Amino acid sequence: MKIYISLITILFSSTIFAIESSDILKVSVIKHYDKNVLVLNRGLEDGIYKADHIKLTNLEGYIARAICIKASMLMSHWKVYRVVRPELMSYDSVYALTSMNQSEIPKELQAFQKALFNDDYNDISDNDINKVIDLQQERIASFDLPKDMEYDPLLEEANTTDGEKFIKKNFDLKQMSDDLSRFKFSFYTSPYSNESRTNQKQENYGINFKNIGEKYLFGARIQNRESTAVDRFTSNQVSSKESRQEIDFTLRNLSKNTDYYMLYRVKKGQVGDTVYPKDHTQIGLLGFTWHLSEEIKDERFKFTYITLIDNLVYQYNDTTGQLRESSEGNIRHGMHLDYNTRMSKNSIFNLDVWYQPLMNLEKQEFDFSNTMTEASATIAWEMNKTLNLEYVFTYTNDSNLKTVYNINAVNQINTFNVRYNLDL
């Protein structure tokens, strides 16, 4: 642990330590300057020193990181970076300051730890802070209090139950209206796609539609894949097609680092005369997402669990050659891993994995051989703000194909996509 000795320690012969990684201080913004410099109302007497590394959060989640470039007894100056949600910064709000001294500072910002700013940002001083404190004390001494306490915000906050606070935080119609005011649309098509199961080229296209919000997130996706293979012995063409539709809803920050999640999706497919699945519908009303790391722009690592009502309808030929239809209703335990990181200025990597073991309701047991695993790894190159080039490797494992049709359960698909993005 680094020990910092201030002038006051000479007078009192005591040692003061910088904020620990477990320390959390409540702070407010006093002033802001250009180039992302903020002044906070905490200083040396609170254990804050030059070169301290912190993150700022509030009830809505992570906001930014900062490096202390200057500190006095009652206040401190901070170089702010990785600002994820600038709209949450306000003079009227209270924030949680958490030490990140154990975390490495980006190389391009390390110079701020050593640079001296003694001659900068001097238009506000500890004397100004003391004047504000003295004025507050005078008001208290003069009983400058509201005559009617019934509508006092502090009293109202104290009388609010935890349940009422939860509802107020998570069911805000104004916030929902704001979140639904902006949407993002993307369309992609694949000039090249190859499938391992049939070694055939495919046409692959789809659309994504989602809102850009802070609390309430809606998303919709449609994907279609069509292909044609030629039998090398008979020269007959066999066509196949698959379609997927998904709608999901996320209620962010249900609690710290936890979101509420709902999902509805439908899958249909056909290979030649074999219809599988004729209809595969999954509905999940109770799901939770845990953020495994701080979520900043283009950087996320999260895990989702959701209980899925699983209804599968498919056709098959019985031993007499008669076409039959089967319907199965079960429960699947959906586990979803989503990892996204920026590899360079113009390239992003994403890993998306679904693992869904079956819960057989008739036998009341798990079937870990039937997991309908789907995994995709994507590398995207941003050509400009609206155009992306993508390489996608997709792996699927559906044991029903082997059990019912004696088709290889594993399929691997290599796809190159051209994606067009548009903010609405």
N, C-alpha and C positions, 0 to 999 in steps of 0.2 A: 504494500500500500504506500502510495506517495504521501509524504508529509509536507504540508505547506506552512511556513512560519510567517505570519503577518506582523505588522508593526505593533498591534495591540498585545501580541504575545510577549513582547519585550517588557511591557509594563506590568503584565500579570504573571509572567514566567509560566505560561501554560502552552500546550501544543494543540493545534487545531487540525482536524483531518478533513479531507475533501469528502464530498457526499459518497456514500457507499452504494453498491449496486442495488441494495434492497430499500434505499431511501426513496420516499415519494413525498414531494412538497407541493402544496397548493400555491399556484402563482397566478398573477394577473399581468396583462400587458400595459405598461406605462406609456410607451412611445414606440414608433417604428420609423426606420430610415430606409432609404433606397438600398438596393442590393441585398435585400432580405436580412436586415439587421433589426432585431427587436430588443427593447429594454424591458426587463422583468423586475417585479418588486421583491426580489430576494437577492441577498448579497453575501458578503463575507461572514456576517454574524449568523447566517444560516448554513455555513459550511460550503459555500459556493466559491470556486476559485477559477482563475484564468486557465484555459485549456480543458475544463471539464466538458464531458461529452454526455448529452442527455437526449431524451425523446419527450415530446409533448403529446398528451392525449386528453380526451375528455369523455363524457358518457357516450358520445357517438363513435368513439374509437380512435385509432392512430391518426395523427395530424402531420407531424414533421419531426426531424432530428435537428440538433443544433450544437454548436461549439462555442464555449464561453471565450470571448475575445477581450473582455475587460470586466472588472468587478470592483465595487466599493462596498462600504459597510451595509448599505440598505438596498442596493440594486445591482444589476448585472446586465451586460450587453452580450448578445448572442448572434452568431452568424448561423442563419437557418438554412438547411438544405433538405433534400428529399421531401419537399412539401407535397403531400398527397391530396389534402383537402383544404386548400387555402380559404374556402368560404366559411370554415369553422373558426377562423381567427377573428377575434373581436376584442374591443376594449371593455366590453360589458360582461365577458365570460371569465370563468375560473377554470384553470387547467391543472392537470397533474404533471409535474416534472419528475421524471424517473431517470436515475443515473444509468449511463451506458459506458462508464469508464473502462469496462472490461472489453468493449467492442472496438474494433479497429476503425479508424477514421480514413475515409478515402484519400488516396495519395494527393489528389489535386486540391484537397482542403487542409492538408496537414500544416501548411505554412501559416494558417491562422492561429495555430497553437503558440507559435513563437513570435509572431509579428506584434509590435507595440502600437497601441492606439491611444497613447496618453494625450495626444493633442487633438484627438477626434471625438466627436459625439459628446461635447462638453456643454451643450446648451441646457442640460438638466443635471442637477446635482443632488447630493444627500440633503442639502439644506431645503431644497424644494419639497423633498419627501417629508422632512420634518415639519414644514409649514402645513402640509396637508394633514398630518397626524395631529398637530396642535389645533387646527381648525375643527377637526372631528371631536377632539376632547372638549373644546369650547361649546360645541353644539350639545354634547351629552350633558355638560355641566349646566347648560341653560335649559335642559329638558326639552330640547328641540325634537320631540317625538310626535308621531301622528296622533291626533286627538281621537280618531276612531281606529282601533286596532283590529276591527273585524275583517278588514280587507288588507291588512299588512301582509306582504309577500312572505316574510319569514315565518309569521304565525301560521299562515295558510300552508306553507311547506311542512311545518312541524306537525300540523293536524292531518296531514295526508297519509293514509295507510299505505303499506307496501303494495297491496293489490291495486290501489288507485294510481300509484306511481308507475306500476308495470303497465297498466292500460294506457296511461297518458303517454308513456314513452313509446309504446309499440303500436298504438292505434291512433294515428294522427292524420285526419282527413286532409288537412292543409299540406302536410308533408307528402302524402300520397299524390295529391294533385300536382305538386311541384315535380315529383319523381316521374310522373307520367307525361310530363310536358316535352321531354326529349327522347328520341328513339334513334337507334342505330340499325341500319339495314345492310346486309352483305349478301352477295350472290357469287357462287363459284361454279366453275365447270372444269372438267378434267380432259385435257387433250390426250392424255395417256393414262391408262389404268390396266394393271395386269393381276390376274387372280391365280393363285397356286393350284386351287382345286381342279380347274379346267384348263389352266394355262392359256387363257383367252383374254383378248383385249376387251375393254368395256367402255361404256359411256357413263359418266358419273357427274351428277350436278345436284345443286341444292341451294337453299336460302336460309339465312339466319336473321332473326328479328328480335331485338331486345331494347328495353329502355335504359337510359343512363340516369341512375338514381342513387340516393344516399341510403335510404331505408327500405324501400319496396322495389324489388327487382322482378320483372317478368321477362320470360324468354320463350321463343318459339323457333323450331327448326324443322325443315323438311328436306329429306334426302332421297334421291332416286338413283338407282343403278340398273342399267340395262346392258345385256351382252348377247352375242350370237356366236355359237361354236358350230363347226362343221365336222360331222362324223367322217373320218378319213377312209372308212370302209364303204359306207353307203352314200357319201356326199350329201346326206340330209342335214339341214340346218336345225339346230336346237337353240331356241331362244330362252333367256332367263331374265327375270326382273325382280327387283326388290324395292320397296318403298318404306320410309320411316317418317313418322311425325311425332314431335315431342313438344310439350308445353310444361314449363316449370315456374315456380314462384318461390322467391326467397325473402324472408323477413330478417333483415340484417340486425346484428347486435341485440338479439333476444336477451343475452347476457354477455359478459366479457368474453370475446373470442368465440362466441357461439351464435349460429344463425338457425332459424327455422326453415325447413325445406319441404316443398310438395312437388310431385312429379306425375305427369300423365303421358304415356307414349303408346304408340301403335305401330306394329310391324307387319307387313304382308310380303309374300314372295311366291315365286313360281319358277320351276325349271322344267321346260317342256310341258308335259301333261301333269307333272307332279306339283301339287299346290301345297307348299310349305313355307311359312305358315299361312293358312287361309286368313287367320286373324290372330295376332298375339298382342293382347292388351295388358298393360301394367298400370296400376293406379297406386300411388303412395301418398297418403295424407299426413303421415307422421314421420318426419325425418329431421335430422339435426346435422349441421355442418360445423366442424371444429377447425379453426384457423391455426395451423401448426407453426406459422411464422408470421411476422409482421407483414401486412399486405400493403405494398407500395405499387406505384405504377409499373405494370408489366411484370411484377414479381408476386407470386402467390404459391402457397403450399397448403392444401386443405384436404380434410377427410370427411366424407359424408356417410352416415348410416340412415337407411330408410326401409321400413317394412312395406313390401310391395304385394298387392293383391294381383295374382298372376293367372290370367285366363288364356289358354292356348287351344286353338282350333286348327286341325290339319286333316288332310285327306290321304288315304293310302289304299292299296289293293290287298284284299284278303287272300287266303290260300286258294280260293276259287277264281281269283282274278277280278272279283267284284269290287267296284270302287266304294270305299267306306269313308265315313267322316267321324273323327273323334274329338271330344272336347274335354279338357282337363283344367280344373280349377284348384290352385294351390297358393301357397305363400312363398315368396322369396325374400331372403335377407339381403338387401342391396347394399353393397359397400363400394364407395366411389373415391378414388384418389385422383386429385387434380394438382399437377405441378407445372408452373409456368415461370420461365426466367428469360431475361434478355442476355443473349450471348455476345452481341456486339451492338453497335449503334443502329444497325439496320436489320438485325436478325434475332428471331425469338424461337425458343424451344418450348414445346408443350408435351407433357405426358399425361394421358387420360386413361384410367383403368377402371372397369366395372367387373366386380366379382359377386355372383348372385346364387349362392347355394340354395337348393330347393328344400322346402319344408313340406313333405308329403302329408296332407291333412288326413287322408284315409288311414295311413299307417302310423301317423303321429311320430315321424322320424325324419332326420335330415338325410338328404342324398347329396353327398359331396362329390359324386361323379357327374352330377348334373348342375353345373354352375353357370352356364351361359356366359362364360368369360369373354370380355371384349377389351382390347387394349389398342391404343393408337399412340404413335410418336410422330410429332409434327415439327418440321423446321420451316419457318416462314421468313421470307426475305421481303422487306418493305421497299418497294420500288419508288413509291411516293405516298402521299397521305391517303390515297384512295385505292391503290393497286398493290396487291401482294402476290408473290409466287410461293407455292407451298409444295413440299414433299411430305407425303403421309404414308407411314407404314402401319397397316392395320392387321391385328391378329384376333381371330374369333375361334371359339371352341364350343360347339353345340352338340352334346352327346345324343340328342334326339335324332339327328341325321344318321348317325351310325346305327342306332337301335331300330329305327323304323324303316329306313331306306337303304341301309348298308352303304352309306356315303361317308367319305372321310369327314370326321367331326371337326378337324382343324382346317382353317382356311387362312391364307396370308395374302394380303392385297397391297400392292405398291401403286401409289397414285401421285401424279403431279397435277396440282390445282392452280388455276388462275382465279384469284378472288378480287371482287370489286366491293369496296366499302363506301357507305354513304350515311352521313348524319342527317336525320330528318328533323 
